[in-house]
Amino acid sequence: MPCAALIASCMVGPDFSRPAAPAVDQYEKTEQQSFAAPGGTQMLTPDVGVRDDWWTAFGSTAIDAAVDQTLTGNATLEGGEAALRRSDDLLRAGAGIFYPQIDAGADATRQRYSPLRNGVAAPPTVFNLLTLSATISYTLDIWGGERREVEALTAQTDAQRYALAATYLTLAANVVNTMIARAAYSDEIAATKEMIGLVREQIGITEAQVTAGASAWSAVLSLQNQMATLEASVPGLEQKRAEAEHLLALLAGMYPVQWSAPALSLQDITLPGLLPRTLPSSLVRRRPDILQAEAVLHAASANIGVATAAMFPQITLSASGGLDSMVFSELGNSAGQVWSLAAGLTAPVFHGGALWFQRKAAIAEYQESQAAYREVVLAAFSQVADTLRALEHDAQIVEAQTRAVQSAAEALRLLKVSYLAGTAGYLEILIADGQYHQARIAWLQASAQRLQDTVALYAALGGGLAAPS
């Protein structure tokens, strides 16, 4: 025990300590905790945590099913899980250095020996030689180089685990975002086709007015141009919807022909009202990309110890034993028993500065990892700040677009009343109806953006889904 304690105390290289959490108490100078809009008020509260299945907060079974499909069939996840298993197996292999290395061997040879090689004038002889042997060796890890190497392998495994967790989070966010976009495209296509029908009616009425001499042909041409513009926008929207469906198939690990698109409208998606409010100090302890960068930093720290230990002497203990015989039946005779015990000391004397500069390179790698870690943390905080401000602006835009829809709807209602009273023409109703649909399309786009920015907040906070251990 005293020897083990002495050896442990000689472990060279820095002991890793986790970077301190940033000394800030908020993500930006003016943080708003509530985002009110007619479509729903969102509020940040510490009473709500980020659940593993955070996407269920959108209240859509179609979204839940799409995420489940992706998390079970995605090819990127399969590769990430295999990479994690490989890293874990390498760690287990590296830990084998702490045990004695034992090998066994067996040889059978037939030789022709000439005594003339030893200056004896005698005829040559032919004989068989059978050998059974075993060797055992153990390197004393006095300076802790092997322990530092295993420490680095452990950190690398952690980094791979957090990388896989980040992949889970990114894929889930991509699926939810794509489902929202697809729903918005479907709603916008339907609204645009309704507008095309309205403009077609306007053209028919205007043509009748031209025939009656009550309107100029230029009015018909203007409406035809408007209808052609609307008709040209539909294929583009359908292409975007198709691309969203193909992306969902890809994320789920399927061919496009295998993936069936569920019917989904924006009105089927619930805007989460209570959003998790996390402290900045806790963000660095939960975001997978930050934890991955921390694990890489840990591995770089351990590599300094590995490079430092290589500059000191290494002691190896070994023993071997065996049985030699010219006849198999006599292989166990004491006359053929051989053994040896050895202790070896290897000390670096001159390597042209290689060991010294390898250690300096390890230190530089650690400093590089420190800078990379800081950059990841800064980017994470910036991302959270961006999403919080985006939610604030989304609420303002949705509120304005809602007022526009309400105004257009009220104008349409009043014109219908005037039409029934005989003081307004049907063409005016069609025009007002078109304006209402245009306002509704803008509202759809703003509502979809608000939903997607909510997804971005969940992702920026690190989600709640961890990679399997």
Secondary structure, DSSP 8 states (H G I E B T S, - for coil): -HHHHHHHHT--S---------S-SSSSSS--SEE--TT--EEEETTS---TTGGGGG--HHHHHHHHHHHHH-HHHHHHHHHHHHHHHHHHHHHGGGS-EEEEEEEEEEEEE-GGGGT-----EEEEEEEEEEEEEEEE-TTSHHHHHHHHHHHHHHHHHHHHHHHHHHHHHHHHHHHHHHHHHHHHHHHHHHHHHHHHHHHHHHHHHHHTTSS-HHHHHHHHHHHHHHHHHHHHHHHHHHHHHHHHHHHTT--GGG-------GGGS---SEEE---HHHHTTT-HHHHHHHHHHHHHHHHHHHHHHTTS-EEEEEEEEEEEESSGGGTT-GGGEEEEEEEEEE-----TTHHHHHHHHHHHHHHHHHHHHHHHHHHHHHHHHHHHHHHHHHHHHHHHHHHHHHHHHHHHHHHHHHHHHTSS-HHHHHHHHHHHHHHHHHHHHHHHHHHHHHHHHHHHTT-S-----
